[in-house]
């Protein structure tokens, strides 16, 4: 797993909810059809988020933290809101650390 270190330059630090929300809101703010003001209670439906937007979020999370995603995970309809998406990203990162390579 890549991503920021623990401060000592050694062990990669797992992302927390704040990290995931920052990534989600930053990525989505770059999408031209989505509003700039987003928070954890924003529903994906109210901002018109679709599977392509979700793929971009997952791809950027993979780039930042080294956590791969699968096509099955890109169904945006399973997420209640952006907070739920952030929690899922954090859980996925924690699971990736435990998965055998």
Biopython code that builds the backbone (N, CA, C, O; Angstrom):
import numpy as np
from Bio.PDB.StructureBuilder import StructureBuilder

atoms = [
    (1, "UNK", "N", (0.841, -1.168, 0.000)),
    (1, "UNK", "CA", (0.000, 0.000, 0.000)),
    (1, "UNK", "C", (0.883, 1.227, 0.000)),
    (1, "UNK", "O", (1.863, 1.302, 0.741)),
    (2, "UNK", "N", (0.537, 2.175, -0.824)),
    (2, "UNK", "CA", (1.269, 3.427, -0.852)),
    (2, "UNK", "C", (0.506, 4.448, -0.034)),
    (2, "UNK", "O", (-0.321, 4.090, 0.804)),
    (3, "UNK", "N", (0.780, 5.713, -0.276)),
    (3, "UNK", "CA", (0.077, 6.756, 0.455)),
    (3, "UNK", "C", (1.024, 7.424, 1.423)),
    (3, "UNK", "O", (2.180, 7.021, 1.545)),
    (4, "UNK", "N", (0.546, 8.438, 2.109)),
    (4, "UNK", "CA", (1.391, 9.154, 3.058)),
    (4, "UNK", "C", (1.930, 8.217, 4.130)),
    (4, "UNK", "O", (1.294, 7.225, 4.488)),
    (5, "UNK", "N", (3.107, 8.548, 4.633)),
    (5, "UNK", "CA", (3.705, 7.720, 5.673)),
    (5, "UNK", "C", (3.220, 8.172, 7.038)),
    (5, "UNK", "O", (2.456, 9.129, 7.160)),
    (6, "UNK", "N", (3.674, 7.473, 8.048)),
    (6, "UNK", "CA", (3.266, 7.766, 9.415)),
    (6, "UNK", "C", (3.985, 8.970, 10.003)),
    (6, "UNK", "O", (3.834, 9.242, 11.195)),
    (7, "UNK", "N", (4.746, 9.687, 9.227)),
    (7, "UNK", "CA", (5.492, 10.831, 9.727)),
    (7, "UNK", "C", (6.964, 10.521, 9.895)),
    (7, "UNK", "O", (7.791, 11.433, 9.889)),
    (8, "UNK", "N", (7.306, 9.261, 10.043)),
    (8, "UNK", "CA", (8.695, 8.848, 10.179)),
    (8, "UNK", "C", (9.277, 8.408, 8.846)),
    (8, "UNK", "O", (10.453, 8.055, 8.765)),
    (9, "UNK", "N", (8.463, 8.428, 7.810)),
    (9, "UNK", "CA", (8.924, 8.049, 6.486)),
    (9, "UNK", "C", (8.960, 6.554, 6.249)),
    (9, "UNK", "O", (9.482, 6.109, 5.227)),
    (10, "UNK", "N", (8.421, 5.771, 7.163)),
    (10, "UNK", "CA", (8.525, 4.329, 7.022)),
    (10, "UNK", "C", (7.200, 3.671, 6.671)),
    (10, "UNK", "O", (6.980, 3.290, 5.521)),
    (11, "UNK", "N", (6.343, 3.540, 7.622)),
    (11, "UNK", "CA", (5.109, 2.787, 7.456)),
    (11, "UNK", "C", (4.042, 3.633, 6.771)),
    (11, "UNK", "O", (3.761, 4.748, 7.210)),
    (12, "UNK", "N", (3.449, 3.117, 5.707)),
    (12, "UNK", "CA", (2.351, 3.869, 5.090)),
    (12, "UNK", "C", (1.198, 4.016, 6.082)),
    (12, "UNK", "O", (0.836, 3.074, 6.786)),
    (13, "UNK", "N", (0.640, 5.203, 6.117)),
    (13, "UNK", "CA", (-0.482, 5.493, 6.999)),
    (13, "UNK", "C", (-1.770, 5.186, 6.263)),
    (13, "UNK", "O", (-1.940, 5.568, 5.106)),
    (14, "UNK", "N", (-2.676, 4.496, 6.936)),
    (14, "UNK", "CA", (-3.980, 4.217, 6.345)),
    (14, "UNK", "C", (-4.798, 5.499, 6.293)),
    (14, "UNK", "O", (-4.717, 6.328, 7.199)),
    (15, "UNK", "N", (-5.578, 5.661, 5.245)),
    (15, "UNK", "CA", (-6.433, 6.847, 5.181)),
    (15, "UNK", "C", (-7.537, 6.758, 6.231)),
    (15, "UNK", "O", (-8.033, 5.673, 6.533)),
    (16, "UNK", "N", (-7.915, 7.911, 6.782)),
    (16, "UNK", "CA", (-9.059, 7.941, 7.680)),
    (16, "UNK", "C", (-10.229, 8.601, 6.943)),
    (16, "UNK", "O", (-10.113, 8.954, 5.770)),
    (17, "UNK", "N", (-11.340, 8.760, 7.635)),
    (17, "UNK", "CA", (-12.541, 9.299, 6.987)),
    (17, "UNK", "C", (-12.291, 10.707, 6.447)),
    (17, "UNK", "O", (-12.764, 11.056, 5.366)),
    (18, "UNK", "N", (-11.551, 11.507, 7.199)),
    (18, "UNK", "CA", (-11.243, 12.867, 6.756)),
    (18, "UNK", "C", (-10.433, 12.847, 5.458)),
    (18, "UNK", "O", (-10.708, 13.622, 4.542)),
    (19, "UNK", "N", (-9.442, 11.966, 5.381)),
    (19, "UNK", "CA", (-8.647, 11.829, 4.155)),
    (19, "UNK", "C", (-9.539, 11.443, 2.979)),
    (19, "UNK", "O", (-9.441, 12.017, 1.894)),
    (20, "UNK", "N", (-10.406, 10.467, 3.211)),
    (20, "UNK", "CA", (-11.284, 9.985, 2.142)),
    (20, "UNK", "C", (-12.264, 11.068, 1.705)),
    (20, "UNK", "O", (-12.495, 11.243, 0.508)),
    (21, "UNK", "N", (-12.844, 11.800, 2.660)),
    (21, "UNK", "CA", (-13.776, 12.874, 2.302)),
    (21, "UNK", "C", (-13.064, 13.975, 1.527)),
    (21, "UNK", "O", (-13.614, 14.521, 0.570)),
    (22, "UNK", "N", (-11.843, 14.302, 1.938)),
    (22, "UNK", "CA", (-11.073, 15.329, 1.232)),
    (22, "UNK", "C", (-10.830, 14.896, -0.218)),
    (22, "UNK", "O", (-10.986, 15.693, -1.143)),
    (23, "UNK", "N", (-10.452, 13.639, -0.406)),
    (23, "UNK", "CA", (-10.228, 13.134, -1.758)),
    (23, "UNK", "C", (-11.528, 13.147, -2.562)),
    (23, "UNK", "O", (-11.544, 13.602, -3.706)),
    (24, "UNK", "N", (-12.611, 12.653, -1.974)),
    (24, "UNK", "CA", (-13.900, 12.598, -2.670)),
    (24, "UNK", "C", (-14.344, 13.995, -3.089)),
    (24, "UNK", "O", (-14.703, 14.208, -4.247)),
    (25, "UNK", "N", (-14.324, 14.947, -2.161)),
    (25, "UNK", "CA", (-14.803, 16.295, -2.497)),
    (25, "UNK", "C", (-13.874, 16.993, -3.481)),
    (25, "UNK", "O", (-14.338, 17.754, -4.330)),
    (26, "UNK", "N", (-12.577, 16.750, -3.381)),
    (26, "UNK", "CA", (-11.633, 17.346, -4.335)),
    (26, "UNK", "C", (-11.866, 16.804, -5.737)),
    (26, "UNK", "O", (-11.936, 17.567, -6.701)),
    (27, "UNK", "N", (-11.985, 15.495, -5.847)),
    (27, "UNK", "CA", (-12.205, 14.872, -7.158)),
    (27, "UNK", "C", (-13.530, 15.333, -7.754)),
    (27, "UNK", "O", (-13.591, 15.702, -8.927)),
    (28, "UNK", "N", (-14.581, 15.313, -6.957)),
    (28, "UNK", "CA", (-15.896, 15.673, -7.483)),
    (28, "UNK", "C", (-15.992, 17.153, -7.821)),
    (28, "UNK", "O", (-16.727, 17.527, -8.735)),
    (29, "UNK", "N", (-15.266, 18.000, -7.105)),
    (29, "UNK", "CA", (-15.264, 19.429, -7.420)),
    (29, "UNK", "C", (-14.641, 19.691, -8.790)),
    (29, "UNK", "O", (-14.923, 20.714, -9.415)),
    (30, "UNK", "N", (-13.797, 18.773, -9.255)),
    (30, "UNK", "CA", (-13.171, 18.905, -10.577)),
    (30, "UNK", "C", (-14.113, 18.512, -11.709)),
    (30, "UNK", "O", (-13.869, 18.856, -12.866)),
    (31, "UNK", "N", (-15.178, 17.800, -11.387)),
    (31, "UNK", "CA", (-16.125, 17.346, -12.409)),
    (31, "UNK", "C", (-17.038, 18.508, -12.772)),
    (31, "UNK", "O", (-17.666, 19.083, -11.883)),
    (32, "UNK", "N", (-17.133, 18.872, -14.041)),
    (32, "UNK", "CA", (-17.851, 20.088, -14.435)),
    (32, "UNK", "C", (-19.343, 20.089, -14.129)),
    (32, "UNK", "O", (-19.921, 21.160, -13.946)),
    (33, "UNK", "N", (-19.975, 18.948, -14.068)),
    (33, "UNK", "CA", (-21.420, 18.922, -13.870)),
    (33, "UNK", "C", (-21.834, 18.773, -12.408)),
    (33, "UNK", "O", (-23.027, 18.703, -12.110)),
    (34, "UNK", "N", (-20.869, 18.722, -11.497)),
    (34, "UNK", "CA", (-21.193, 18.564, -10.084)),
    (34, "UNK", "C", (-20.973, 19.873, -9.337)),
    (34, "UNK", "O", (-20.070, 20.635, -9.685)),
    (35, "UNK", "N", (-21.786, 20.149, -8.309)),
    (35, "UNK", "CA", (-21.633, 21.398, -7.555)),
    (35, "UNK", "C", (-20.328, 21.421, -6.770)),
    (35, "UNK", "O", (-19.778, 20.375, -6.427)),
    (36, "UNK", "N", (-19.839, 22.627, -6.491)),
    (36, "UNK", "CA", (-18.597, 22.780, -5.739)),
    (36, "UNK", "C", (-18.780, 22.466, -4.256)),
    (36, "UNK", "O", (-17.857, 21.976, -3.606)),
    (37, "UNK", "N", (-19.945, 22.741, -3.732)),
    (37, "UNK", "CA", (-20.171, 22.572, -2.295)),
    (37, "UNK", "C", (-20.708, 21.167, -2.012)),
    (37, "UNK", "O", (-21.848, 20.837, -2.338)),
    (38, "UNK", "N", (-19.863, 20.366, -1.405)),
    (38, "UNK", "CA", (-20.200, 18.977, -1.101)),
    (38, "UNK", "C", (-19.806, 18.677, 0.338)),
    (38, "UNK", "O", (-18.792, 19.181, 0.822)),
    (39, "UNK", "N", (-20.599, 17.860, 1.024)),
    (39, "UNK", "CA", (-20.220, 17.404, 2.355)),
    (39, "UNK", "C", (-20.675, 15.960, 2.536)),
    (39, "UNK", "O", (-21.240, 15.355, 1.625)),
    (40, "UNK", "N", (-20.422, 15.420, 3.716)),
    (40, "UNK", "CA", (-20.683, 13.990, 3.926)),
    (40, "UNK", "C", (-22.149, 13.612, 3.826)),
    (40, "UNK", "O", (-22.464, 12.447, 3.581)),
    (41, "UNK", "N", (-23.055, 14.566, 4.010)),
    (41, "UNK", "CA", (-24.483, 14.242, 3.924)),
    (41, "UNK", "C", (-25.047, 14.413, 2.514)),
    (41, "UNK", "O", (-26.212, 14.098, 2.271)),
    (42, "UNK", "N", (-24.230, 14.907, 1.585)),
    (42, "UNK", "CA", (-24.669, 15.074, 0.205)),
    (42, "UNK", "C", (-24.944, 13.705, -0.409)),
    (42, "UNK", "O", (-24.080, 12.828, -0.391)),
    (43, "UNK", "N", (-26.143, 13.522, -0.950)),
    (43, "UNK", "CA", (-26.447, 12.242, -1.592)),
    (43, "UNK", "C", (-25.918, 12.258, -3.021)),
    (43, "UNK", "O", (-25.849, 13.306, -3.662)),
    (44, "UNK", "N", (-25.553, 11.099, -3.497)),
    (44, "UNK", "CA", (-25.032, 10.984, -4.851)),
    (44, "UNK", "C", (-26.119, 11.310, -5.860)),
    (44, "UNK", "O", (-25.845, 11.858, -6.928)),
    (45, "UNK", "N", (-27.346, 10.972, -5.516)),
    (45, "UNK", "CA", (-28.473, 11.244, -6.402)),
    (45, "UNK", "C", (-28.722, 12.744, -6.546)),
    (45, "UNK", "O", (-28.978, 13.220, -7.652)),
    (46, "UNK", "N", (-28.651, 13.494, -5.445)),
    (46, "UNK", "CA", (-28.942, 14.929, -5.511)),
    (46, "UNK", "C", (-27.919, 15.709, -6.333)),
    (46, "UNK", "O", (-28.234, 16.779, -6.854)),
    (47, "UNK", "N", (-26.706, 15.188, -6.455)),
    (47, "UNK", "CA", (-25.700, 15.886, -7.267)),
    (47, "UNK", "C", (-25.556, 15.272, -8.657)),
    (47, "UNK", "O", (-24.728, 15.709, -9.455)),
    (48, "UNK", "N", (-26.362, 14.263, -8.934)),
    (48, "UNK", "CA", (-26.325, 13.649, -10.257)),
    (48, "UNK", "C", (-25.072, 12.841, -10.517)),
    (48, "UNK", "O", (-24.634, 12.713, -11.660)),
    (49, "UNK", "N", (-24.494, 12.294, -9.460)),
    (49, "UNK", "CA", (-23.281, 11.487, -9.611)),
    (49, "UNK", "C", (-23.629, 10.176, -10.293)),
    (49, "UNK", "O", (-24.661, 9.567, -10.011)),
    (50, "UNK", "N", (-22.752, 9.750, -11.195)),
    (50, "UNK", "CA", (-22.990, 8.504, -11.919)),
    (50, "UNK", "C", (-21.792, 7.575, -11.780)),
    (50, "UNK", "O", (-20.835, 7.879, -11.066)),
    (51, "UNK", "N", (-21.854, 6.451, -12.463)),
    (51, "UNK", "CA", (-20.798, 5.448, -12.327)),
    (51, "UNK", "C", (-19.449, 5.957, -12.831)),
    (51, "UNK", "O", (-18.413, 5.567, -12.291)),
    (52, "UNK", "N", (-19.435, 6.807, -13.840)),
    (52, "UNK", "CA", (-18.169, 7.361, -14.321)),
    (52, "UNK", "C", (-17.523, 8.228, -13.240)),
    (52, "UNK", "O", (-16.314, 8.154, -13.020)),
    (53, "UNK", "N", (-18.331, 9.048, -12.567)),
    (53, "UNK", "CA", (-17.803, 9.864, -11.475)),
    (53, "UNK", "C", (-17.215, 8.976, -10.380)),
    (53, "UNK", "O", (-16.162, 9.282, -9.821)),
    (54, "UNK", "N", (-17.900, 7.879, -10.081)),
    (54, "UNK", "CA", (-17.434, 6.968, -9.045)),
    (54, "UNK", "C", (-16.132, 6.284, -9.458)),
    (54, "UNK", "O", (-15.246, 6.086, -8.626)),
    (55, "UNK", "N", (-16.012, 5.927, -10.720)),
    (55, "UNK", "CA", (-14.772, 5.326, -11.217)),
    (55, "UNK", "C", (-13.614, 6.303, -11.058)),
    (55, "UNK", "O", (-12.509, 5.903, -10.692)),
    (56, "UNK", "N", (-13.863, 7.575, -11.330)),
    (56, "UNK", "CA", (-12.819, 8.587, -11.155)),
    (56, "UNK", "C", (-12.403, 8.660, -9.685)),
    (56, "UNK", "O", (-11.211, 8.722, -9.385)),
    (57, "UNK", "N", (-13.371, 8.654, -8.771)),
    (57, "UNK", "CA", (-13.062, 8.684, -7.335)),
    (57, "UNK", "C", (-12.238, 7.457, -6.949)),
    (57, "UNK", "O", (-11.202, 7.591, -6.298)),
    (58, "UNK", "N", (-12.686, 6.269, -7.340)),
    (58, "UNK", "CA", (-11.960, 5.041, -7.005)),
    (58, "UNK", "C", (-10.556, 5.040, -7.621)),
    (58, "UNK", "O", (-9.602, 4.601, -6.977)),
    (59, "UNK", "N", (-10.423, 5.518, -8.839)),
    (59, "UNK", "CA", (-9.109, 5.561, -9.496)),
    (59, "UNK", "C", (-8.156, 6.491, -8.759)),
    (59, "UNK", "O", (-6.992, 6.152, -8.544)),
    (60, "UNK", "N", (-8.649, 7.660, -8.375)),
    (60, "UNK", "CA", (-7.803, 8.602, -7.641)),
    (60, "UNK", "C", (-7.450, 8.063, -6.259)),
    (60, "UNK", "O", (-6.343, 8.291, -5.771)),
    (61, "UNK", "N", (-8.381, 7.349, -5.624)),
    (61, "UNK", "CA", (-8.091, 6.734, -4.330)),
    (61, "UNK", "C", (-7.021, 5.660, -4.505)),
    (61, "UNK", "O", (-6.113, 5.538, -3.682)),
    (62, "UNK", "N", (-7.133, 4.889, -5.575)),
    (62, "UNK", "CA", (-6.120, 3.869, -5.862)),
    (62, "UNK", "C", (-4.762, 4.525, -6.103)),
    (62, "UNK", "O", (-3.748, 4.040, -5.602)),
    (63, "UNK", "N", (-4.729, 5.610, -6.856)),
    (63, "UNK", "CA", (-3.474, 6.325, -7.107)),
    (63, "UNK", "C", (-2.866, 6.865, -5.810)),
    (63, "UNK", "O", (-1.658, 6.767, -5.595)),
    (64, "UNK", "N", (-3.707, 7.429, -4.960)),
    (64, "UNK", "CA", (-3.219, 8.060, -3.737)),
    (64, "UNK", "C", (-2.825, 7.060, -2.659)),
    (64, "UNK", "O", (-1.848, 7.270, -1.939)),
    (65, "UNK", "N", (-3.586, 5.970, -2.546)),
    (65, "UNK", "CA", (-3.401, 5.061, -1.419)),
    (65, "UNK", "C", (-3.023, 3.638, -1.826)),
    (65, "UNK", "O", (-2.758, 2.803, -0.961)),
    (66, "UNK", "N", (-2.995, 3.348, -3.127)),
    (66, "UNK", "CA", (-2.606, 2.017, -3.573)),
    (66, "UNK", "C", (-3.638, 0.942, -3.304)),
    (66, "UNK", "O", (-3.303, -0.237, -3.187)),
    (67, "UNK", "N", (-4.902, 1.353, -3.206)),
    (67, "UNK", "CA", (-5.978, 0.401, -2.916)),
    (67, "UNK", "C", (-6.742, 0.130, -4.204)),
    (67, "UNK", "O", (-7.460, 1.004, -4.691)),
    (68, "UNK", "N", (-6.598, -1.069, -4.762)),
    (68, "UNK", "CA", (-7.295, -1.377, -6.013)),
    (68, "UNK", "C", (-8.802, -1.516, -5.794)),
    (68, "UNK", "O", (-9.267, -1.753, -4.680)),
    (69, "UNK", "N", (-9.529, -1.364, -6.860)),
    (69, "UNK", "CA", (-10.981, -1.532, -6.803)),
    (69, "UNK", "C", (-11.399, -2.459, -7.925)),
    (69, "UNK", "O", (-10.659, -2.658, -8.889)),
    (70, "UNK", "N", (-12.586, -3.025, -7.796)),
    (70, "UNK", "CA", (-13.098, -3.908, -8.835)),
    (70, "UNK", "C", (-14.319, -3.270, -9.481)),
    (70, "UNK", "O", (-14.920, -2.349, -8.928)),
    (71, "UNK", "N", (-14.668, -3.762, -10.635)),
    (71, "UNK", "CA", (-15.815, -3.226, -11.364)),
    (71, "UNK", "C", (-17.105, -3.343, -10.555)),
    (71, "UNK", "O", (-17.990, -2.496, -10.671)),
    (72, "UNK", "N", (-17.211, -4.389, -9.738)),
    (72, "UNK", "CA", (-18.417, -4.586, -8.931)),
    (72, "UNK", "C", (-18.611, -3.467, -7.918)),
    (72, "UNK", "O", (-19.733, -3.220, -7.475)),
    (73, "UNK", "N", (-17.534, -2.791, -7.549)),
    (73, "UNK", "CA", (-17.606, -1.737, -6.543)),
    (73, "UNK", "C", (-18.042, -0.389, -7.109)),
    (73, "UNK", "O", (-18.187, 0.570, -6.351)),
    (74, "UNK", "N", (-18.250, -0.292, -8.396)),
    (74, "UNK", "CA", (-18.521, 1.004, -9.010)),
    (74, "UNK", "C", (-20.001, 1.282, -9.237)),
    (74, "UNK", "O", (-20.350, 2.121, -10.067)),
    (75, "UNK", "N", (-20.867, 0.598, -8.518)),
    (75, "UNK", "CA", (-22.302, 0.862, -8.600)),
    (75, "UNK", "C", (-22.637, 1.987, -7.623)),
    (75, "UNK", "O", (-22.719, 1.763, -6.415)),
    (76, "UNK", "N", (-22.828, 3.184, -8.143)),
    (76, "UNK", "CA", (-23.046, 4.356, -7.293)),
    (76, "UNK", "C", (-24.343, 4.273, -6.500)),
    (76, "UNK", "O", (-24.493, 4.978, -5.502)),
    (77, "UNK", "N", (-25.280, 3.433, -6.917)),
    (77, "UNK", "CA", (-26.580, 3.370, -6.240)),
    (77, "UNK", "C", (-26.508, 2.723, -4.859)),
    (77, "UNK", "O", (-27.465, 2.821, -4.091)),
    (78, "UNK", "N", (-25.407, 2.069, -4.526)),
    (78, "UNK", "CA", (-25.302, 1.428, -3.215)),
    (78, "UNK", "C", (-24.885, 2.398, -2.109)),
    (78, "UNK", "O", (-24.934, 2.043, -0.931)),
    (79, "UNK", "N", (-24.481, 3.601, -2.467)),
    (79, "UNK", "CA", (-24.009, 4.568, -1.477)),
    (79, "UNK", "C", (-25.113, 5.561, -1.125)),
    (79, "UNK", "O", (-25.696, 6.198, -2.002)),
    (80, "UNK", "N", (-25.389, 5.682, 0.175)),
    (80, "UNK", "CA", (-26.425, 6.605, 0.640)),
    (80, "UNK", "C", (-26.027, 8.062, 0.424)),
    (80, "UNK", "O", (-26.843, 8.893, 0.026)),
    (81, "UNK", "N", (-24.752, 8.354, 0.695)),
    (81, "UNK", "CA", (-24.262, 9.732, 0.597)),
    (81, "UNK", "C", (-22.735, 9.705, 0.500)),
    (81, "UNK", "O", (-22.123, 8.637, 0.490)),
    (82, "UNK", "N", (-22.133, 10.886, 0.429)),
    (82, "UNK", "CA", (-20.677, 10.946, 0.276)),
    (82, "UNK", "C", (-19.953, 10.420, 1.513)),
    (82, "UNK", "O", (-18.856, 9.874, 1.398)),
    (83, "UNK", "N", (-20.553, 10.577, 2.691)),
    (83, "UNK", "CA", (-19.964, 10.010, 3.905)),
    (83, "UNK", "C", (-19.900, 8.492, 3.842)),
    (83, "UNK", "O", (-18.911, 7.889, 4.257)),
    (84, "UNK", "N", (-20.950, 7.880, 3.324)),
    (84, "UNK", "CA", (-20.987, 6.420, 3.152)),
    (84, "UNK", "C", (-19.896, 5.992, 2.167)),
    (84, "UNK", "O", (-19.222, 4.986, 2.385)),
    (85, "UNK", "N", (-19.726, 6.748, 1.096)),
    (85, "UNK", "CA", (-18.670, 6.464, 0.125)),
    (85, "UNK", "C", (-17.299, 6.562, 0.792)),
    (85, "UNK", "O", (-16.454, 5.688, 0.601)),
    (86, "UNK", "N", (-17.073, 7.620, 1.572)),
    (86, "UNK", "CA", (-15.795, 7.794, 2.266)),
    (86, "UNK", "C", (-15.537, 6.640, 3.233)),
    (86, "UNK", "O", (-14.427, 6.113, 3.295)),
    (87, "UNK", "N", (-16.568, 6.250, 3.988)),
    (87, "UNK", "CA", (-16.423, 5.125, 4.924)),
    (87, "UNK", "C", (-16.068, 3.836, 4.185)),
    (87, "UNK", "O", (-15.266, 3.036, 4.667)),
    (88, "UNK", "N", (-16.665, 3.643, 3.022)),
    (88, "UNK", "CA", (-16.385, 2.455, 2.216)),
    (88, "UNK", "C", (-14.940, 2.460, 1.728)),
    (88, "UNK", "O", (-14.284, 1.418, 1.728)),
    (89, "UNK", "N", (-14.442, 3.618, 1.313)),
    (89, "UNK", "CA", (-13.051, 3.719, 0.868)),
    (89, "UNK", "C", (-12.093, 3.385, 2.007)),
    (89, "UNK", "O", (-11.117, 2.660, 1.813)),
    (90, "UNK", "N", (-12.372, 3.915, 3.193)),
    (90, "UNK", "CA", (-11.518, 3.637, 4.354)),
    (90, "UNK", "C", (-11.551, 2.148, 4.697)),
    (90, "UNK", "O", (-10.509, 1.548, 4.959)),
    (91, "UNK", "N", (-12.734, 1.558, 4.695)),
    (91, "UNK", "CA", (-12.857, 0.122, 4.983)),
    (91, "UNK", "C", (-12.108, -0.700, 3.943)),
    (91, "UNK", "O", (-11.475, -1.700, 4.280)),
    (92, "UNK", "N", (-12.177, -0.289, 2.690)),
    (92, "UNK", "CA", (-11.477, -1.004, 1.612)),
    (92, "UNK", "C", (-9.965, -0.930, 1.815)),
    (92, "UNK", "O", (-9.257, -1.910, 1.585)),
    (93, "UNK", "N", (-9.474, 0.231, 2.244)),
    (93, "UNK", "CA", (-8.037, 0.385, 2.499)),
    (93, "UNK", "C", (-7.594, -0.521, 3.642)),
    (93, "UNK", "O", (-6.537, -1.149, 3.569)),
    (94, "UNK", "N", (-8.397, -0.587, 4.689)),
    (94, "UNK", "CA", (-8.057, -1.459, 5.826)),
    (94, "UNK", "C", (-8.085, -2.923, 5.420)),
    (94, "UNK", "O", (-7.231, -3.701, 5.846)),
    (95, "UNK", "N", (-9.054, -3.304, 4.604)),
    (95, "UNK", "CA", (-9.141, -4.690, 4.129)),
    (95, "UNK", "C", (-7.957, -5.027, 3.232)),
    (95, "UNK", "O", (-7.454, -6.150, 3.271)),
    (96, "UNK", "N", (-7.506, -4.073, 2.427)),
    (96, "UNK", "CA", (-6.389, -4.314, 1.510)),
    (96, "UNK", "C", (-5.105, -4.617, 2.273)),
    (96, "UNK", "O", (-4.267, -5.386, 1.801)),
    (97, "UNK", "N", (-4.950, -4.021, 3.441)),
    (97, "UNK", "CA", (-3.767, -4.280, 4.262)),
    (97, "UNK", "C", (-3.774, -5.717, 4.760)),
    (97, "UNK", "O", (-2.721, -6.343, 4.881)),
    (98, "UNK", "N", (-4.964, -6.240, 5.049)),
    (98, "UNK", "CA", (-5.086, -7.601, 5.588)),
    (98, "UNK", "C", (-5.075, -8.678, 4.512)),
    (98, "UNK", "O", (-4.829, -9.846, 4.813)),
    (99, "UNK", "N", (-5.339, -8.306, 3.260)),
    (99, "UNK", "CA", (-5.407, -9.298, 2.180)),
    (99, "UNK", "C", (-4.019, -9.817, 1.843)),
    (99, "UNK", "O", (-3.071, -9.038, 1.740)),
    (100, "UNK", "N", (-3.893, -11.129, 1.671)),
    (100, "UNK", "CA", (-2.591, -11.685, 1.274)),
    (100, "UNK", "C", (-2.241, -11.247, -0.143)),
    (100, "UNK", "O", (-3.119, -11.065, -0.987)),
    (101, "UNK", "N", (-0.981, -11.085, -0.383)),
    (101, "UNK", "CA", (-0.518, -10.642, -1.704)),
    (101, "UNK", "C", (-0.073, -11.813, -2.531)),
    (101, "UNK", "O", (0.350, -11.637, -3.674)),
]
sb = StructureBuilder()
sb.init_structure("model")
sb.init_model(0)
sb.init_chain("A")
sb.init_seg("    ")
for serial, (resi, resn, name, xyz) in enumerate(atoms, 1):
    if name == "N":
        sb.init_residue(resn, " ", resi, " ")
    sb.init_atom(name, np.array(xyz, "f"), 0.0, 1.0, " ", f" {name:<3s}", serial, name[0])
structure = sb.get_structure()
